Amino acid sequence: MIDLHTHSNYSDGSDSPTQLAQRAHDLGLRAIALTDHDTTASHDEMAAACGVLGLELVAGVEISLLDDSFPRRDAEGRDVARGVHVLAYFVPLSDAHPVQRLLARLREDRHERNDRLVERLRELGFSRLSLEEVSRHASHDETLGRPHFAAAMFALHPEIVGERTPDAWSRVFTDWLGSSGRAYVPKTAVTLEEFVDTARGSGTVFSIAHPLVNYLDDYTTSSITARVPAILASLRERGVAGVEAYYGGTAAPTRALMVKLTRDAGLIPTGGSDYHGLFKQDVSLGVGHTGDLAVPDDVLVELKAARDAALS
């Protein structure tokens, strides 16, 4: 069993890379990808821990990009580029590589967005919130994210968001921080095509994270069957090699349908739990939200083949 979508405390997870590697080893995982948001700074610690434990590590990152091909409707009724989360595997680690320079640009975009998000939340009544207070809930300031904002909101303003429970935690994202929330600030101006072009020739392999969350509002079988094939065909044409069909947040029948559609589109059905530790307490490493996720080992074999093809 493998898990190709995890986060450490270098972004919005609670486990250190060393702790994450130990959990993976104890669970019996054979391989793991650490996919922190916009950074590979966690890779060295994770590689050292995995080396000691005999666990195969895939150098990865999760990035937020814009997809102009499938716009969404914003709160004012305008069509705008859709923000999508993309997993990149076998990422070059040299700071001088164009991929790393683009990641640095995304991190700078994140810093600017966080400043605007603080301002917006304070305007909406979170008067005690500051970037310093948000940082208290993160181990590394480099990639402060929405879970850190949510934690600060519960700590500083329970009179607005209530007591921190799993349901209340979800509502904070729906009501305040998510794309339809009152305080939402767009993440980036980097397009999917720009990042794929930047990585060309590096062996980096791209897979769309939690594709239904990214592209659909309705997760019914009929909606998935009607809309997803065209999305997958477009992604393949634009250089994406995989789709996270084995996603830890969907039920087994939906995963099976997504695997079939992904295979039909000539893409690799990648998979992972989207583990964040204490920031997503209902998601377990390896087995996801439902507890029955099992990403086949052969998926990693296919990804390596795609990497080799991208290098040739």
N, C-alpha and C positions, 0 to 999 in steps of 0.2 A: 504494500500500500504506500502511496505517496501523497504529498500535499503541496500543491504548487501556488498557494495563495495564503501568505501569512504576514503578520506585522509584528515588529518589535517596538521597544520604547524609543527607538530612534525616529519613529513617526507617531502613529496613534495606537500602538499596542502597549500593554502594561509589562510584558516580559522583556527582560534583557535578551540579547541574542544567545547568550550562554544558557539562560533558563529555557528559552524556546528550544534550543537544540537538545537539551536534556529531556524535556517533555516529549519531543519527537522520538527520541531513542527509547524512552520508557514505554511509549505507545506501540513501538514496533515498526515505525515508519522506516522505509528503505531510503527515501530521498525526500528532500524538502527544498522549496524555493522561498527565500525571504524577500518579500516584495514591499518594502517600505515605500511610503509616498515620496516621490521626487528625489530620493537619495539612495545611494549605495554605501553610505558611510558606515552602516552596520555590518558590511560584508566581512571585514577582516576579523572581527570578534566572532562572528558566526562561523567563518571558515575554520578558525582555530578550534572552536568547540566541536564542530562536526568532524574535524580530523581526528580528534581524540576519541570520539564516540563511534567512528566508522560509519558516519551518515553522509550520503552523497548530497552535496549542496549545489543548487543552481543559482547563479548570480542573477537576481531579478530586481525589478522596480515596478511600482504602480504609478501611472501618470494620468493626469486629467487633461483631456484634449477636446478640441471642438470638432464636431462633424457637421459640415454644412449640407451634406447630402440628405439628411433626415432632420430638418428643423423641428423645433417644438414651439408651442404657443406660450408666450409669456403672460404675466398677470394683466398686461394692458392689451392683450389680444394680438400682439405682433408675432410674426414668425422670426425666431432667432436661432442661431446655431446651437445644436444640441451638445451639451457637455457629456462626455463619455469617459469612463475609466478604462484604461488599457494596461494590460500586463506585458512587460517586456522581459524576455528571458535571454540569458547569455549576453548580458550587457557588458560592453567594454568598461574597464575599471580605471583606466588612465585618466587623470584630470585633464590632460591635453586633448583627449578625444572629443570630436564634435558632439557626440551624444552626451558626454559629461558636461560640456559647456551649455548645452540646451537644458539639461537638468538644473544647472545653476541658475539659468534664466527663470525656470519654473519656480524654483525656491524663492527667488527675488519677487516674482509675481505673488507668491503666497504671502510673503512679508507685507506687501502693499495691501493685499486683500484683507489680511488680519487687522491692519490698522483701520481700514474702512469698516470692517465688521464690528470692531469695538465702538467706533463712533455711532454706527447705526443702532446697536443694542442700547447704548446709553441714551440715544434719542427716544427709544421705545420704553424707557423706564428702568433699565438696569444700571442705575446710577453708580453703584459701587464697583462695577466691572472696569478693569483696566488690563492692558496687555501684560503687565507685571503679575497681576492676580491669575490670569490665564496660564502664564508660564509656570506658576507654582504646581500645576497639575501635569507638567510634562518633564521628562528627563532631559530632553534635548530641544532647545529653542529653534533649531534649524528647520524643523518641519512641524510647527504648531498646527494643529488641525481642529476640526469641529468637535471631536470628542473632548478635547481639552477645554474648549469654550463651554460645552455642555456641563462638564464637571464644575467649572467656575460658576456657572449660572445657578446650579443647585446649591453650591456652597454659599454663595453671596445673596441670592434672591429666592429663597424657598417660598416667599409670599407670592411670587409670580408663577413659578414653575412647579411648586409643590414639593413634596418629599420625593427623594430619589428612589424610584422603583423601576423595574424593567419597562412597564407601560409608560410611566412618566418620562423615562429616558427616550423612548421612541417618539413620544409626542413633542419633545423639545426639537427634534429634527424635523418633524412634520410641520409644526406650528411656527418655528422660528428660524432654523438653520438650513433646512433643505431647500431645494430649488423652488418650491411653492411657499416657503416660509416668509414671514414678515421681515426678517432681517437678512435675507439671502443676498450675497454678493457673488457675482460670477467669478470663477476661479482663474481663468487663463485666456490668452488670445492665441495659443499655439494650436494649429490644426493637426488632425491625424496625419494628413498627407505630409506636412512639414517634418514631423518626427520620423515617419517612415523613410522619407528621403534622406534625412540626416544620418540615419542608421544604416543606409544601404552599403553593403560590402563588409559590414562589421560582424556578421553572423547573428545579429540580434533577431529574435523571433517574437512577433507580436500576437497577442491573443486578447480579445475583448473580454474584460471582466464582467461578471454578472450581467449578461446581455439583456435579459428581460427588464432588469431595473433600469438599464441605460436607455432602452429603445421603446418599451411598451408601458402603457398605463394599465392595460388589461391583460392579465396573465392566463386567461381562459384558453383551453385547447383550440377553440375555433379562431381566436385572435392570433395565437402563436402560429398556427398552421397557415393562416391567411397572410400574415405580414412578415414573418421572420425570413422566409426563403429569399425575398428580394433584398432584404438587409444583408444577409449572408453573402449573396452574390456580389453585391456592391463592395463589401469589405474585402472579399477575395481579390477583386479587380484592383483594389487600392493597396495591395501589398500586405494585408493581414493574413496570417497563416492559421490562426486558431480562434476558437470561441470557447469560453468557459461553460461548456454544456453540463459538466459534472460540478454544478455549483452547490456549495454547502447550505445555501439558504432556500433551496427549492425542494419540493417533494419528489419522491422517486419516479412517479409517472411523468412529471414534467421534465425531469432530467433525461428519462428515456426518450421522450419526444425530441428534446433538444439535441441529444446525441445523434439521433437519426437524421434530423434536418441538417446538422453540421456535417455529417458524413456525406449526405446527398449533395451538399454544396462544395465538396472537395476540400473541406477544412478539417483541422485537427480538433477533436473535442477535448480540450484541456479541462483541468478541474482543481478545486481546492476549497478549503473550509472558510476562507476569509477570517481567519482567527485573529482576534485582537486582545485576548486575555480578558482582564476585568472590564474593559470597555465594551465588550459584547459578551456578557456572562452566559447568554443562552447559546453561544457558538463554541463547540469543542474542537480542538485541534484534530485534524484527520477525518473526523466523522461529521463535522458541520452542525447545523441547527437541528436537523431531524435525527441525528445519531446513526444514520444508516448510509452515509456517504462512503464510497469506496472507489477512489480514483485508480484505474488500472495502471500497473507499472509500464505497460506498452505505450502509454501516452508520452512518457518521457523519451522512449526510444524514437517515437515519431518526431518529437521536438528536436532531438539531436540530429536527425536526418534533415530536417528543415534548416537547422543551423548550418550543417555542412553544405547544403545546397546554396545557401545564401553567401557562403564564403567562396564558392567555386566560380 
